[in-house]
Amino acid sequence: MPNVFRWDIARREQLGRLVTGEPVEGLASLLEEVRRCSARVIAMSGDSRLVFVGRSPETLFDYLTGAFDGTSWSDRLTLLPLSLKSSSERWTEMSAAMRSALRQQFSALCLDPAGIAAAVRPIALVDVICDGDTFANLTELLFEWAADEGIGANALRRRLRIVGIVTRGNRSYTTVGWRRHAWACRYRGSALKGVSVPESFWEFLGNSDAKVSRSNPPWKWCDPDMARPPRGPRHTEALELALALHEAGQSRSERDALAAAIAGQPAMRHVWCRAVTSELRAASRPKRVERLFSSKQRVRSWRRHVRGGARFSSR
């Protein structure tokens, strides 16, 4: 599978004239929803590596890569460019080329069955849930792939967690309702977490938000065009927003606000969660600089100290 091209917004100099850097309209109100949702996702992940599935959670990924820049969580954020919502491709029915392409991308991200089973910490798959098809197809694909390589399904379940972002306005897919699906019943209850958001924000993430990268369904896994930069006004609009969210996340005020939002979650009773908030608050603070003295100055200081002590003792 060709690596799906996505601009690296962390390297502003590479974007050139693709972005203007002008203020994004409505950014302040959007930041509040993104921050609140991100704090819940982090708290629900339970000290895991966060894997954002597909394009819907791109906004959260861009914001958090900025907020966690320079912290120990900077390498815990992964974007998995995969679209499986309208696909029912099974591992046993795939062509050899599709299997090879899938192995290539998942192995590069350490998300192949062997990599998941041997992961140091749990892996939390994060996505917006509408009807649960993406999680159902992705987990079924991983289990069939694992069986083909002689890896037990329980080895994957022990390392996988599902964090679903749902809308408060849909009673069928509340934070509890989607867990009753057949694919979800294969996991222990503690591995399934739900994050409810306002319907308008859920609609923004899942449907109306412009996306930085292209959709990557199975029939495009072997398409070399996926490795080329996408063009068009919608992609440029998405890139402007992604950069604005990333830079906002890097600011001291936003990191403090995110830390406060995480601190308000029940997970704050855990050591790892308290460590996250401490890192966020310390990340943008200036480092304490210790004064360095030359060897001559240290010797002079030592001599003054000794002489003073000698005079005191002689009295």
C-alpha positions as CSV (number, residue, x, y, z in Angstrom):
1,M,0.0,0.0,0.0
2,P,1.6,3.3,-1.0
3,N,2.0,5.6,2.0
4,V,-1.1,7.9,1.9
5,F,0.3,11.4,1.5
6,R,-0.5,13.9,4.3
7,W,1.2,17.3,4.8
8,D,3.3,17.4,7.9
9,I,1.8,20.4,9.6
10,A,4.5,20.3,12.3
11,R,7.0,21.5,9.7
12,R,5.5,24.9,8.8
13,E,8.3,25.7,6.4
14,Q,7.4,22.8,4.1
15,L,3.9,24.1,3.5
16,G,5.1,27.2,1.6
17,R,2.3,29.1,0.0
18,L,-0.3,26.4,0.6
19,V,-1.3,28.2,3.7
20,T,-1.7,31.9,4.3
21,G,-1.6,31.9,8.0
22,E,-4.6,34.1,8.3
23,P,-7.0,33.7,11.3
24,V,-9.5,30.9,10.9
25,E,-13.1,32.0,11.4
26,G,-14.8,30.4,14.4
27,L,-11.5,28.9,15.7
28,A,-12.1,29.9,19.4
29,S,-15.5,28.2,19.6
30,L,-14.2,25.1,17.8
31,L,-11.2,24.9,20.1
32,E,-13.5,24.6,23.1
33,E,-15.2,21.5,21.6
34,V,-11.9,20.0,20.4
35,R,-10.3,20.5,23.8
36,R,-13.2,19.0,25.7
37,C,-13.5,16.0,23.4
38,S,-9.7,15.5,23.4
39,A,-9.6,15.5,27.2
40,R,-12.3,12.8,27.4
41,V,-10.5,10.7,24.7
42,I,-7.2,10.8,26.7
43,A,-9.0,10.0,30.0
44,M,-10.9,7.1,28.4
45,S,-7.8,5.7,26.7
46,G,-6.3,4.6,30.0
47,D,-2.6,5.3,29.4
48,S,-2.6,3.9,25.9
49,R,-1.2,4.7,22.5
50,L,-3.8,6.6,20.6
51,V,-4.5,5.5,17.0
52,F,-7.0,7.8,15.2
53,V,-8.8,5.7,12.6
54,G,-9.6,7.3,9.2
55,R,-10.2,11.0,8.5
56,S,-13.0,11.8,10.9
57,P,-10.8,12.3,14.0
58,E,-8.1,14.3,12.0
59,T,-9.1,17.4,13.9
60,L,-8.3,15.8,17.3
61,F,-5.0,14.4,16.0
62,D,-3.8,17.8,14.7
63,Y,-4.7,19.6,17.9
64,L,-3.1,17.0,20.2
65,T,0.1,16.7,18.1
66,G,0.6,20.4,18.9
67,A,-0.4,20.1,22.6
68,F,1.9,17.1,23.2
69,D,4.8,18.5,21.2
70,G,8.0,18.1,23.3
71,T,6.4,15.7,25.8
72,S,6.6,12.0,26.4
73,W,3.2,11.6,24.7
74,S,4.4,13.0,21.4
75,D,5.1,9.5,20.1
76,R,1.8,8.1,21.2
77,L,-0.3,9.7,18.6
78,T,-0.8,7.9,15.3
79,L,-3.1,8.6,12.4
80,L,-4.3,5.5,10.5
81,P,-5.3,6.6,7.0
82,L,-7.9,3.8,6.3
83,S,-11.5,3.9,5.2
84,L,-13.5,0.8,5.9
85,K,-17.0,2.1,6.6
86,S,-18.6,1.1,3.3
87,S,-16.4,-1.9,2.8
88,S,-16.8,-5.5,3.8
89,E,-13.4,-6.8,2.5
90,R,-12.4,-9.9,4.4
91,W,-8.8,-11.0,4.7
92,T,-9.5,-14.4,3.1
93,E,-11.1,-12.7,0.1
94,M,-8.4,-10.1,-0.6
95,S,-6.0,-10.4,-3.5
96,A,-2.3,-11.0,-2.9
97,A,-1.6,-7.4,-3.9
98,M,-4.1,-6.0,-1.4
99,R,-2.8,-8.2,1.4
100,S,0.8,-7.0,0.6
101,A,-0.3,-3.4,0.6
102,L,-2.1,-3.7,3.9
103,R,0.8,-5.5,5.5
104,Q,3.2,-2.7,4.3
105,Q,1.2,0.2,5.9
106,F,0.1,-1.5,9.1
107,S,3.6,-2.9,9.8
108,A,5.1,0.6,9.2
109,L,2.8,1.8,12.0
110,C,3.4,-1.3,14.2
111,L,-0.3,-2.1,13.9
112,D,0.0,-5.5,12.3
113,P,-1.2,-8.4,14.6
114,A,2.3,-9.3,15.7
115,G,3.0,-5.6,16.5
116,I,-0.2,-5.2,18.4
117,A,0.3,-8.4,20.5
118,A,3.8,-7.4,21.4
119,A,3.0,-3.7,22.1
120,V,4.5,-2.2,25.3
121,R,1.2,-0.5,26.2
122,P,-2.4,-0.9,25.1
123,I,-3.6,0.6,21.8
124,A,-6.7,2.7,21.8
125,L,-8.5,2.9,18.4
126,V,-10.3,6.2,18.3
127,D,-13.0,7.1,15.7
128,V,-16.4,8.7,15.3
129,I,-19.2,6.1,15.5
130,C,-22.2,6.3,13.3
131,D,-23.3,2.7,12.9
132,G,-20.1,1.0,14.1
133,D,-19.2,-0.4,10.6
134,T,-15.6,0.9,10.6
135,F,-14.7,-0.7,14.0
136,A,-16.5,-3.9,13.0
137,N,-14.7,-4.2,9.7
138,L,-11.3,-3.2,11.1
139,T,-11.3,-5.5,14.1
140,E,-12.7,-8.4,12.0
141,L,-9.9,-7.8,9.5
142,L,-7.3,-7.9,12.2
143,F,-8.6,-11.0,13.8
144,E,-8.7,-12.9,10.5
145,W,-5.2,-11.6,9.6
146,A,-3.9,-12.8,13.1
147,A,-5.5,-16.2,12.6
148,D,-3.7,-16.5,9.2
149,E,-0.4,-15.9,11.0
150,G,-1.1,-18.2,13.9
151,I,-1.7,-15.4,16.4
152,G,-4.6,-15.9,18.8
153,A,-7.5,-13.4,18.9
154,N,-7.1,-13.1,22.7
155,A,-3.6,-11.7,22.2
156,L,-5.0,-8.8,20.2
157,R,-8.0,-8.2,22.5
158,R,-5.7,-7.9,25.5
159,R,-3.9,-5.0,23.9
160,L,-6.8,-3.3,22.0
161,R,-9.2,-0.7,23.4
162,I,-12.0,1.0,21.5
163,V,-12.9,4.7,22.1
164,G,-16.0,5.7,20.2
165,I,-17.1,9.3,19.7
166,V,-20.9,9.5,19.6
167,T,-23.5,12.1,19.5
168,R,-25.8,12.9,22.4
169,G,-28.7,13.4,20.0
170,N,-28.8,9.8,18.7
171,R,-30.3,7.4,21.2
172,S,-29.3,4.4,19.2
173,Y,-25.6,5.1,19.4
174,T,-25.1,6.5,22.8
175,T,-22.0,5.8,24.9
176,V,-23.6,2.5,25.9
177,G,-25.8,1.5,22.9
178,W,-23.1,0.8,20.4
179,R,-21.4,-1.6,22.8
180,R,-24.2,-4.1,22.3
181,H,-23.3,-4.8,18.7
182,A,-22.0,-8.3,17.9
183,W,-18.4,-7.1,17.1
184,A,-18.3,-5.1,20.4
185,C,-19.4,-8.1,22.5
186,R,-16.1,-9.9,21.7
187,Y,-14.3,-7.4,23.9
188,R,-14.4,-7.1,27.7
189,G,-16.6,-4.2,28.9
190,S,-13.7,-2.2,30.3
191,A,-12.0,-2.1,26.8
192,L,-15.0,-0.2,25.3
193,K,-15.3,3.5,26.1
194,G,-17.7,6.1,24.8
195,V,-17.2,9.9,24.5
196,S,-20.4,11.8,23.9
197,V,-20.2,15.2,22.1
198,P,-22.9,17.7,20.9
199,E,-24.6,16.7,17.7
200,S,-23.2,19.7,15.9
201,F,-19.6,18.9,16.7
202,W,-20.2,15.2,15.9
203,E,-21.6,16.2,12.5
204,F,-18.6,18.5,12.0
205,L,-16.1,15.7,12.6
206,G,-17.9,13.0,10.7
207,N,-19.3,14.9,7.7
208,S,-18.9,18.6,7.2
209,D,-15.2,19.1,8.2
210,A,-12.8,19.4,5.3
211,K,-10.2,16.7,5.3
212,V,-6.4,17.2,4.8
213,S,-5.8,13.7,3.3
214,R,-7.7,11.6,0.7
215,S,-10.1,8.8,1.6
216,N,-8.4,5.5,1.5
217,P,-10.9,2.6,0.9
218,P,-9.6,-0.9,-0.1
219,W,-9.9,-0.3,-3.8
220,K,-7.3,2.4,-3.6
221,W,-4.8,0.5,-1.5
222,C,-2.7,-0.3,-4.5
223,D,-3.2,3.1,-6.3
224,P,0.2,5.0,-6.6
225,D,-1.7,8.3,-6.8
226,M,-2.4,8.0,-3.0
227,A,1.2,8.8,-2.4
228,R,0.9,12.2,-4.2
229,P,-0.1,15.4,-2.6
230,P,-3.9,16.1,-2.9
231,R,-4.9,19.4,-4.5
232,G,-8.0,21.5,-4.5
233,P,-9.7,24.2,-2.4
234,R,-11.2,21.8,0.1
235,H,-7.8,20.3,0.9
236,T,-6.3,23.8,1.3
237,E,-9.1,24.8,3.6
238,A,-8.5,21.7,5.7
239,L,-4.8,22.4,5.8
240,E,-5.4,26.0,7.1
241,L,-7.6,24.6,9.9
242,A,-5.2,21.8,10.8
243,L,-2.3,24.2,11.1
244,A,-4.3,26.6,13.2
245,L,-5.3,23.8,15.6
246,H,-1.8,22.5,15.8
247,E,-0.3,25.9,16.6
248,A,-3.1,26.7,19.1
249,G,-2.3,23.4,20.8
250,Q,1.3,24.5,21.2
251,S,0.5,27.7,23.0
252,R,0.9,27.9,26.8
253,S,-2.6,29.0,27.4
254,E,-4.1,26.1,25.4
255,R,-1.9,23.5,27.1
256,D,-3.0,24.8,30.5
257,A,-6.6,24.7,29.4
258,L,-6.2,21.1,28.1
259,A,-4.5,20.1,31.4
260,A,-7.4,21.6,33.4
261,A,-9.9,19.7,31.2
262,I,-8.1,16.4,31.8
263,A,-7.9,17.1,35.5
264,G,-11.6,17.3,35.6
265,Q,-12.0,13.7,34.5
266,P,-12.4,10.7,36.8
267,A,-9.2,9.2,35.4
268,M,-7.3,11.9,37.4
269,R,-7.1,9.4,40.3
270,H,-4.5,7.5,38.3
271,V,-0.9,8.3,38.4
272,W,-0.4,8.3,34.6
273,C,-3.2,10.9,34.2
274,R,-1.7,13.2,36.8
275,A,1.6,12.9,35.0
276,V,0.0,14.0,31.7
277,T,-1.4,17.2,33.2
278,S,2.0,17.9,34.8
279,E,3.8,17.5,31.5
280,L,1.3,19.7,29.6
281,R,1.7,22.5,32.2
282,A,5.5,22.2,32.2
283,A,5.9,21.9,28.4
284,S,5.6,25.6,27.6
285,R,7.3,27.0,30.7
286,P,10.8,28.4,30.3
287,K,13.5,26.0,31.5
288,R,15.2,26.9,34.7
289,V,18.8,27.9,33.8
290,E,21.4,27.3,36.4
291,R,24.3,29.7,36.7
292,L,27.6,28.1,35.7
293,F,30.8,29.3,37.3
294,S,34.3,28.8,35.9
295,S,36.8,26.8,37.9
296,K,38.7,29.9,38.9
297,Q,35.5,31.4,40.4
298,R,34.8,28.2,42.3
299,V,38.3,28.1,43.7
300,R,38.1,31.8,44.9
301,S,34.7,31.1,46.5
302,W,36.1,28.1,48.3
303,R,39.1,30.1,49.5
304,R,36.9,32.9,50.9
305,H,34.8,30.4,52.7
306,V,37.8,28.6,54.2
307,R,39.4,31.9,55.3
308,G,36.2,33.1,56.8
309,G,35.8,29.9,58.7
310,A,39.4,30.0,59.9
311,R,39.0,33.5,61.3
312,F,35.8,32.5,63.0
313,S,37.4,29.5,64.6
314,S,40.5,31.4,65.8
315,R,38.5,33.8,68.0
